[in-house]
């Protein structure tokens, strides 16, 4: 009887957009404030357009990337407050929908830490 070792899936690469966000923010060479500002700039830009700017996708990407940066220790947990504040200014009155996006995006991102190279260890 042949016994096979359990199959362990290989780590998946970090999706390109979060990796691009990490690299655009200086790839770890910048301070947390600069990284956060770079991450939130697209969300703020979407807030300038009433509709059709892809706000939900942009905001979800920001939440995911933020979660990955927090998990990697590159941003403090308090950075979540800046994300919430940016959203509140961009899309006031959509609290329930935004809370869902934040919760799911952060949770997914925290499972995949984003290190300075934009890759998982």
N, C-alpha and C positions, 0 to 999 in steps of 0.2 A: 504494500500500500504506500502510495506516494503522498506526502503531506506538503502542501504548498504554503509558503509564507503569505500572510495577508498582504494584499495589494495596498500600498500607500500612494495616493495620487501625488504627482509632482506639483510643487507650488506653481500657481499660475502667475504670469507676469502682471505687473501693475498696469491697469488700463492706461492708454496713452494720454488722455486728457488730465488725469490727476498727476501723471508723471510730468507733463508739460507745465502744470501749475507749479510743481516743486522746482523745476528748472528755471521757470520764469521768475520765481521769487528768489533766485540766487543760488539754488541748489544747496542750501544749508549754510552758505557763507554770510547770509544776511541775518539781521536781528529779527526777533519774532514779530515786531510791529510791522516791518516791511513785508514779511511773508504774508501776514494777515491782510494787509492793505492790498497786496497784489491778488490775493485769493478773492477778496470781496469786491474788487473793482467791477467785474462783469455783472455781479448782482446789482450793484448800484446803477450801472448803465442800463440794465433792463428796467429798473424802476423809473427811468426817465420816459419810457414808452408805455402808454396805457395798455395796449394789447399787441399780440403778435411778436413779442420779443423773445419767446422761448423761456420765460421767467422760471417756470417749474423745473425745466431741465437744467438751466443754469444754476438755480438755487440748489437742486439736488446734487449736482456736481460739486458745488462749493461745500455742502454739508459732508459729502463723502470724502473729499480731499482733506477737509478740516479734521474729520475723524481719524484719517490715516496719519496726519501730522501729529495729532495729540497722542495717538498710540505709539508713535515713534519717539515721543518725548521732545519733539521740535517745537510744539506749542503747548501752553498750559491749558488745562480744562476750562479755565475762565474765558478762553477764546470763543467758546460757544455763545457767550453773552454778546460779543460783537456781531456774530452771525445773526442772532435774534434781533438785535437793534437795527442792523442793516435791512433785514427783511421788513421789520415794522415800518421803516421809513419808505421802503420801496413799494410795499403792497399792504397798506393799512386795512384793517377789517377782515383779513383772511387768516385769523389766528389758528383755527382748527386745522385747516389744510396745511398751513406752514409748520405747525407742530408735528404733523405726521411726516412731512418731508424731512424736517430736522431729525426726528427720532430715527427714521429708517436710514437716512443718509449717513448720519454719525455712526450708527451701529454697524453698518456695512463697512464703512471706512476704518473703524477701530479694529476690525478683524484683519485688515491688511495694512499694517504700518508702512508709511512712506518715509524712507530714509533719504539722506542727502543725495544719493545717486538716483533717487526715484524708484529704487528697487527694494524688494523685500530682502532681508538678510538670508 
